[in-house]
Amino acid sequence: SGRPHQVYIGPLLQEVLRSIPTTDSELVFPGRGGVVLSGWSKRLPRARRTIDLPVQLHGLRRGYRTALTELRTDRDVAELMVAHSREDLETRYDLSELSDLRREAQEKLEEAWMGVIL
C-alpha cells in the first residue's frame, strides 16, 4: 500500500516467528543487508517448488481476507487488517485503527487455523 501498516499477531504466529533465526535487523523478514525485503515476485518460483503449490501473493492476501469474512469479522476490521485503502471521506474523518478488534480477529483466525492443522 506504500504506507506503514501495523500487523497484529496471535500466539500461533508468535511461536512460528520465534522459531526463525534472528538477525541484527529490526525487520521480521529483512532483505540482504537488513533492508526492507523486495523482489517478492522473484522469490515465488522457489516457494512454489518448495511447497508444490501455485502460490501467488495476491492469492495469499485474498485467502486471508476470505477467512476473516468466513469467521464473521466486521468488514471495517477486516479491511484494516489487509491494509485496504478507505474511501476518501473515511480516510479524512475516521482515523481509528481498531487495534483491539484487529488483535481479537487475528487470535480467532489463528484458533481456526489450529483447528485445521491439528
Contacts in CASP RR format, 6 or more apart in sequence:
PFRMAT RR
TARGET T0000
AUTHOR 0000-0000-0000
METHOD contacts of the structure
MODEL  1
SGRPHQVYIGPLLQEVLRSIPTTDSELVFPGRGGVVLSGWSKRLPRARRT
IDLPVQLHGLRRGYRTALTELRTDRDVAELMVAHSREDLETRYDLSELSD
LRREAQEKLEEAWMGVIL
1 83 0 8 1.000
1 84 0 8 1.000
1 85 0 8 1.000
3 83 0 8 1.000
5 83 0 8 1.000
6 97 0 8 1.000
6 99 0 8 1.000
7 81 0 8 1.000
8 81 0 8 1.000
8 99 0 8 1.000
8 102 0 8 1.000
8 103 0 8 1.000
8 106 0 8 1.000
9 17 0 8 1.000
9 106 0 8 1.000
10 103 0 8 1.000
10 106 0 8 1.000
10 107 0 8 1.000
10 110 0 8 1.000
11 107 0 8 1.000
11 110 0 8 1.000
12 110 0 8 1.000
12 113 0 8 1.000
12 114 0 8 1.000
13 106 0 8 1.000
13 110 0 8 1.000
17 28 0 8 1.000
23 30 0 8 1.000
23 34 0 8 1.000
24 34 0 8 1.000
25 31 0 8 1.000
25 33 0 8 1.000
25 34 0 8 1.000
27 34 0 8 1.000
27 36 0 8 1.000
27 37 0 8 1.000
29 37 0 8 1.000
30 36 0 8 1.000
30 37 0 8 1.000
31 37 0 8 1.000
31 38 0 8 1.000
40 57 0 8 1.000
41 57 0 8 1.000
44 55 0 8 1.000
44 56 0 8 1.000
44 57 0 8 1.000
47 55 0 8 1.000
48 54 0 8 1.000
48 55 0 8 1.000
61 82 0 8 1.000
64 81 0 8 1.000
64 82 0 8 1.000
64 109 0 8 1.000
65 78 0 8 1.000
65 81 0 8 1.000
65 82 0 8 1.000
67 109 0 8 1.000
67 112 0 8 1.000
68 77 0 8 1.000
68 78 0 8 1.000
68 81 0 8 1.000
68 82 0 8 1.000
68 105 0 8 1.000
68 109 0 8 1.000
69 78 0 8 1.000
71 105 0 8 1.000
71 108 0 8 1.000
71 109 0 8 1.000
71 112 0 8 1.000
73 81 0 8 1.000
73 105 0 8 1.000
73 108 0 8 1.000
73 109 0 8 1.000
74 101 0 8 1.000
74 105 0 8 1.000
76 98 0 8 1.000
77 98 0 8 1.000
77 101 0 8 1.000
77 102 0 8 1.000
77 105 0 8 1.000
78 105 0 8 1.000
79 86 0 8 1.000
80 97 0 8 1.000
80 98 0 8 1.000
80 102 0 8 1.000
81 102 0 8 1.000
81 105 0 8 1.000
81 106 0 8 1.000
85 91 0 8 1.000
86 94 0 8 1.000
END
